[in-house]
Amino acid sequence: MAAIDTTALTKRCGDTVVLTDLDLTADAGARIAEYSNRTRQKVAYIQAVLTAGAERSQTLEDVFLEPTADDPAEETRSPSTRR
């Protein structure tokens, strides 16, 4: 795999990062696209969580500290041991 030139210039264009002066292989380009896609999915998830919390009139702390069905251990902890 070819090394990526770390001196390449980068700039922000909306939500797209434009890389200049790079000689990217197809593999490297595909990995960058995959990372970008995963990042967009994470941002969409966080926005959905924040929106759901706002709709229920909860604080940000309530949204992130609220026990979920996915984490039964969290529900069984005493309030003093919860983060």
Secondary structure per residue as TSV (DSSP state, phi and psi in degrees):
chain	resnum	aa	ss	phi	psi
A	1	M	-	360.0	135.3
A	2	A	-	-75.1	143.0
A	3	A	-	-74.6	144.3
A	4	I	-	-89.6	132.7
A	5	D	-	-67.0	111.7
A	6	T	T	-75.2	-7.5
A	7	T	T	-90.0	5.1
A	8	A	-	-59.7	146.4
A	9	L	-	-82.7	140.1
A	10	T	E	-127.6	150.2
A	11	K	E	-149.5	152.5
A	12	R	E	-89.6	135.1
A	13	C	E	-132.0	90.8
A	14	G	T	65.6	-122.2
A	15	D	T	-103.4	16.5
A	16	T	E	-113.3	132.8
A	17	V	E	-96.4	123.3
A	18	V	E	-100.2	122.8
A	19	L	E	-100.7	130.6
A	20	T	-	-119.1	160.4
A	21	D	S	60.0	36.5
A	22	L	-	-117.8	144.5
A	23	D	-	-108.3	85.7
A	24	L	-	-87.1	136.3
A	25	T	-	-78.5	165.2
A	26	A	H	-61.0	-37.1
A	27	D	H	-64.2	-46.1
A	28	A	H	-63.7	-41.3
A	29	G	H	-61.3	-40.5
A	30	A	H	-66.1	-39.5
A	31	R	H	-66.2	-39.0
A	32	I	H	-64.3	-42.2
A	33	A	H	-63.8	-40.6
A	34	E	H	-64.3	-44.6
A	35	Y	H	-60.8	-43.9
A	36	S	H	-60.8	-41.8
A	37	N	H	-63.9	-45.5
A	38	R	H	-63.1	-38.8
A	39	T	H	-63.6	-44.0
A	40	R	H	-60.6	-39.5
A	41	Q	H	-64.8	-41.6
A	42	K	H	-63.4	-43.3
A	43	V	H	-63.0	-42.6
A	44	A	H	-62.2	-40.6
A	45	Y	H	-64.0	-46.7
A	46	I	H	-61.8	-41.6
A	47	Q	H	-62.4	-39.8
A	48	A	H	-65.4	-40.8
A	49	V	H	-63.9	-45.0
A	50	L	H	-64.7	-39.8
A	51	T	H	-63.7	-45.2
A	52	A	H	-61.5	-40.9
A	53	G	H	-65.1	-41.1
A	54	A	H	-66.6	-36.2
A	55	E	H	-67.1	-28.9
A	56	R	T	-93.9	10.2
A	57	S	T	56.7	43.1
A	58	Q	-	-103.7	158.0
A	59	T	-	-81.4	164.2
A	60	L	H	-58.2	-40.3
A	61	E	H	-62.7	-40.7
A	62	D	H	-60.9	-40.6
A	63	V	H	-63.5	-45.2
A	64	F	H	-84.6	-20.3
A	65	L	H	-99.9	-6.8
A	66	E	S	-65.8	129.7
A	67	P	-	-64.5	147.5
A	68	T	-	-119.7	163.4
A	69	A	T	-65.3	-22.4
A	70	D	T	-74.9	-15.9
A	71	D	-	-127.7	76.5
A	72	P	H	-63.1	-26.7
A	73	A	H	-63.3	-34.8
A	74	E	H	-63.5	-37.8
A	75	E	H	-70.9	-27.9
A	76	T	H	-88.6	-10.2
A	77	R	S	-72.1	149.4
A	78	S	-	-75.0	155.1
A	79	P	T	-56.6	-29.0
A	80	S	T	-73.4	-20.1
A	81	T	T	-100.6	-5.8
A	82	R	-	-73.0	147.7
A	83	R	-	-79.7	360.0
